[in-house]
Amino acid sequence: MRDFDFLVIGSGIAGLVYALECSRQGSVAIITKKGLYDCNTDYAQGGIAAVLDAHDSFEEHIQDTYLAGAELGKKEIIRQIISEGPALIKYLIDLGTDFTRRDANYDRSLENLSLTREGGHSHNRVAYAADSTGHQIMEALIGSCRKHEKIMIFENHMAVDLITQHHIPQHEGFLPGITCWGAYVLDTQSNKVEIFRAKKTMLATGGAACIYAHNTNPDVSTGDGMAMARLAGARLANMEFVQFHPTAFYNAEGETFLISEALRGEGAVLRLQDGSTFMENYHPMGNLAPRDVVSRAIDGELKKRGEKYCFLDATQVDTNVLKTHFPYIDKKCNEFGVDFTKDPIPVAPAAHYFCGGILSTIDGVTDIRNLFAAGEVACTGLHGANRLASNSLLEALVIAHHAGNHPSNLDDVKFPPIPEWQDQGQFNENEWVVISNNREIIGTVMQGYVGILRSRRLLKYALSKLDNIFHEINNFYQHNTVRKEVIETRNMAVIASMVIRSALTRKESRGAHYVIDHPERDDAKYKIDTII
């Protein structure tokens, strides 16, 4: 058994900010199932949104967020997160994040930050570091965590289950309700399960876009935190709102990468294969419309024409801007033989971000005592039915900072006797096909039946398939020693099922959820969260 005051599951911006704040109050363990940099934060290109310009205002950012979220977001949560943005961007700067500045030789103050605009924003308010903002933030946070004596980092460690009353026989004497005392954690190199006991546990495991065959996420995004919390008894909210990023690089062989929305903010234009533009027909903001609008427009145009991709044309943008602001995109495009200063970029929508997740408060508090959640894994009420571009890093930063300074962090916690992990049976290599096949089937079913445009008939087909897949995987899980891929596939099946059940519950179209049986919004019945 390993004992800590705080256990952090996940190594993105939410997990590392929480770890740094909690390290002032006790010992901290950070576990991450691959390396520290293997997370969605490191993949974030565009930037972090906040009101940093004298011509902008909190009210306008609040309104942009609320409208982009199809008026399902919680105004009080939106207001609080947005109002704290500038101070916490200064916090990142103080930790060493090197944002792009207007004057490179000038100071690193907020007033000198270079700002760009992305879809759905009425002002330039996205602070960035070229097109590798997330990586720059990770460099600063990881550097700070590595040199902190109270923080221990465990790479190649994956949480299997949260430790709650479900694992502990005869837990009399404890308060009613579910309590978390840490997690059972698999060392993925030795395949041994250890107990990580902690007074407080933070889920910062990111999203679950890997349940879709075509997605922009690293392969660690398998919904682990959401699934563990759900299996332990926490509520999930708004799982039907899976945001598809409109512009992922299209490659017939399947490998893809994100083309930042900031490229459109600098003047890039979407075109069909015949060279014609189309976004002006769908939204007054044209190419800078909210992501759900742009993704549906592209999806509809491609289906009408029987085509698999359209183009993002940046050839009219100043070459120096392209080379200096988007070096990562420049490098990646060149690897596929595309010079984006001269050639249009082939793009198509791909699963990108979960607007829903574990139901939690502005402080990261969940249904389960001593369990917090922050970042994409959580649903706080900021995003509503569709995330406004570059609000995700902002949310993760604010919620993690709140949670890291929560008054309950100083509470004394009484631990029950925690039993050792009991492996079931021996690992059966002959039955491995249950995991490998079903993992691929989950991606195929979700991509085909639960994508940008949905129908209730196909959603019901998908749910039937997913229920069968979950039973197969769970049976394998119960009769074999644990492996990383088994836990991931179990979690993917749980979350895929939650997405479908939520989508069937919402009989309207709103934000990232568009169902052809009910193409209109219904504020009278459905201007509420979908809670499982």
Stockholm file with secondary structure:
# STOCKHOLM 1.0

chainA/1-532         MRDFDFLVIGSGIAGLVYALECSRQGSVAIITKKGLYDCNTDYAQGGIAAVLDAHDSFEEHIQDTYLAGAELGKKEIIRQIISEGPALIKYLIDLGTDFTRRDANYDRSLENLSLTREGGHSHNRVAYAADSTGHQIMEALIGSCRKHEKIMIFENHMAVDLITQHHIPQHEGFLPGITCWGAYVLDTQSNKVEIFRAKKTMLATGGAACIYAHNTNPDVSTGDGMAMARLAGARLANMEFVQFHPTAFYNAEGETFLISEALRGEGAVLRLQDGSTFMENYHPMGNLAPRDVVSRAIDGELKKRGEKYCFLDATQVDTNVLKTHFPYIDKKCNEFGVDFTKDPIPVAPAAHYFCGGILSTIDGVTDIRNLFAAGEVACTGLHGANRLASNSLLEALVIAHHAGNHPSNLDDVKFPPIPEWQDQGQFNENEWVVISNNREIIGTVMQGYVGILRSRRLLKYALSKLDNIFHEINNFYQHNTVRKEVIETRNMAVIASMVIRSALTRKESRGAHYVIDHPERDDAKYKIDTII
#=GR chainA/1-532 SS CEEEEEEEECCSHHHHHHHHHHTTTSCEEEEESSCTTCSHHHHCCSCEECCCSTTCCHHHHHHHHHHHTTTCSCHHHHHHHHHTHHHHHHHHHHHTCCCCBSSTTSCCCGGGBCEECCTTCSSCCEECSTTCHHHHHHHHHHHHHHTCTTEEEEESEEEEEECSGGGCSCCTTSCSSCBCCEEEEEETTTTEEEEEEEEEEEECCCCCGGGSSSBSSCTTCSCHHHHHHHHHTCCEECTTCEEEEEEEECCTTSCCCBCCTHHHHTTCEEECTTSCBCGGGTCTTGGGSCHHHHHHHHHHHHHHHTCSCEEEECTTSCHHHHHHHCHHHHHHHHHTTCCTTTSCEEEEEEEEEESCEEECCTTCBCSSBTEEECSTTEECSSSTTSCCTTCHHHHHHHHHHHHHTCGGGGSCCCCCCCCCCCCCSCCCGGGTHHHHHHHHHHHHHHHHHSSSSBCHHHHHHHHHHHHHHHHHHHHHHHHSCCCHHHHHHHHHHHHHHHHHHHHHHCCSCBTTBCBTTSCSCCHHHHSSCCBC
#=GC SS_cons         CEEEEEEEECCSHHHHHHHHHHTTTSCEEEEESSCTTCSHHHHCCSCEECCCSTTCCHHHHHHHHHHHTTTCSCHHHHHHHHHTHHHHHHHHHHHTCCCCBSSTTSCCCGGGBCEECCTTCSSCCEECSTTCHHHHHHHHHHHHHHTCTTEEEEESEEEEEECSGGGCSCCTTSCSSCBCCEEEEEETTTTEEEEEEEEEEEECCCCCGGGSSSBSSCTTCSCHHHHHHHHHTCCEECTTCEEEEEEEECCTTSCCCBCCTHHHHTTCEEECTTSCBCGGGTCTTGGGSCHHHHHHHHHHHHHHHTCSCEEEECTTSCHHHHHHHCHHHHHHHHHTTCCTTTSCEEEEEEEEEESCEEECCTTCBCSSBTEEECSTTEECSSSTTSCCTTCHHHHHHHHHHHHHTCGGGGSCCCCCCCCCCCCCSCCCGGGTHHHHHHHHHHHHHHHHHSSSSBCHHHHHHHHHHHHHHHHHHHHHHHHSCCCHHHHHHHHHHHHHHHHHHHHHHCCSCBTTBCBTTSCSCCHHHHSSCCBC
//
